[in-house]
Amino acid sequence: MNRPAIKTALLWGVTATLLLPIVLAVVLGLGGLLGAVGDAAGAKACSRMALVAGAAWLVAIVVTTATTALALLDQPPPPRRLNRRRRRRERLLRPPGLGEEPGERRG
């Protein structure tokens, strides 16, 4: 998968993951309101829409997680750094340059 496609999929996945719970809460609230005023058909329709929104939210979470994993695998590995001990050992074992004493500064 190329990078723009991964970025686009990740953007859509994050957007859906953040917005679908809001939609779910609004639809459930509307269903409760319709049930309270006596509209059983509207409450049942909202209940089914909430079920669809909840399923879509779960799918969005899974897709976002998988896309994030793909994006991380697509990155180049970070450059290797020497650990402190190895750098110190190399600095201590390196002989001083011509005309230099170990404590002398280069200028």
C-alpha positions as CSV (number, residue, x, y, z in Angstrom):
1,M,0.0,0.0,0.0
2,N,1.4,3.4,-0.8
3,R,1.8,6.2,1.7
4,P,-1.1,8.5,0.5
5,A,-3.6,5.6,0.7
6,I,-2.4,4.7,4.2
7,K,-2.7,8.4,5.3
8,T,-6.2,8.7,3.8
9,A,-7.4,5.4,5.3
10,L,-6.0,6.5,8.7
11,L,-7.6,9.9,8.5
12,W,-11.0,8.4,7.7
13,G,-10.6,5.7,10.4
14,V,-9.8,8.2,13.1
15,T,-12.6,10.5,12.0
16,A,-15.1,7.6,12.1
17,T,-13.8,6.4,15.4
18,L,-14.2,9.8,17.0
19,L,-17.6,10.8,15.4
20,L,-19.5,7.5,15.5
21,P,-19.9,7.4,19.3
22,I,-21.5,10.9,19.1
23,V,-23.9,9.7,16.4
24,L,-24.7,6.6,18.5
25,A,-25.5,8.8,21.6
26,V,-27.7,11.1,19.6
27,V,-29.6,8.2,18.0
28,L,-30.1,6.4,21.3
29,G,-31.3,9.7,23.0
30,L,-33.7,10.3,20.1
31,G,-35.0,6.7,20.4
32,G,-35.5,7.2,24.2
33,L,-37.4,10.5,23.5
34,L,-39.6,8.9,20.9
35,G,-40.3,6.0,23.2
36,A,-41.3,8.4,26.0
37,V,-43.8,10.3,23.8
38,G,-45.4,7.1,22.6
39,D,-43.9,6.6,19.2
40,A,-43.0,2.9,19.3
41,A,-42.2,2.6,15.6
42,G,-39.8,5.6,15.8
43,A,-38.1,4.2,18.9
44,K,-37.7,0.8,17.3
45,A,-36.2,2.5,14.1
46,C,-33.8,4.5,16.3
47,S,-32.8,1.3,18.1
48,R,-31.9,-0.4,14.9
49,M,-30.0,2.6,13.6
50,A,-28.1,2.6,16.9
51,L,-27.2,-1.0,16.4
52,V,-25.9,-0.2,12.9
53,A,-23.9,2.8,14.3
54,G,-22.4,0.6,17.1
55,A,-21.4,-2.1,14.6
56,A,-19.9,0.6,12.3
57,W,-18.0,2.1,15.3
58,L,-16.5,-1.3,16.1
59,V,-15.4,-1.8,12.5
60,A,-13.9,1.7,12.5
61,I,-11.8,0.9,15.6
62,V,-10.5,-2.3,14.1
63,V,-9.7,-0.7,10.7
64,T,-8.0,2.2,12.4
65,T,-5.9,-0.2,14.5
66,A,-4.9,-2.2,11.4
67,T,-4.1,0.9,9.4
68,T,-2.0,2.3,12.2
69,A,0.0,-0.9,12.2
70,L,0.5,-0.7,8.5
71,A,1.6,2.9,8.8
72,L,4.2,2.0,11.4
73,L,5.5,-1.0,9.4
74,D,5.8,1.3,6.3
75,Q,8.2,3.7,8.1
76,P,12.0,3.2,7.6
77,P,13.8,2.0,10.7
78,P,15.5,4.7,12.8
79,P,19.3,5.1,12.5
80,R,21.3,3.0,14.8
81,R,23.0,4.9,17.6
82,L,25.9,3.6,19.6
83,N,25.2,3.1,23.2
84,R,27.0,5.1,25.9
85,R,29.5,2.5,26.9
86,R,30.6,1.7,23.4
87,R,31.1,5.4,22.6
88,R,33.1,6.0,25.8
89,R,35.2,2.9,25.1
90,E,35.9,4.0,21.6
91,R,36.8,7.5,22.8
92,L,39.2,6.1,25.4
93,L,40.9,3.7,23.0
94,R,41.3,6.3,20.2
95,P,44.9,7.5,20.2
96,P,45.5,11.2,20.3
97,G,46.3,13.0,17.0
98,L,49.8,14.2,16.0
99,G,51.2,16.7,18.5
100,E,48.3,16.3,20.9
101,E,48.3,15.4,24.4
102,P,45.3,13.6,25.9
103,G,44.1,16.7,27.8
104,E,44.9,19.2,25.1
105,R,42.2,21.0,23.1
106,R,42.1,21.3,19.4
107,G,42.1,24.9,18.3
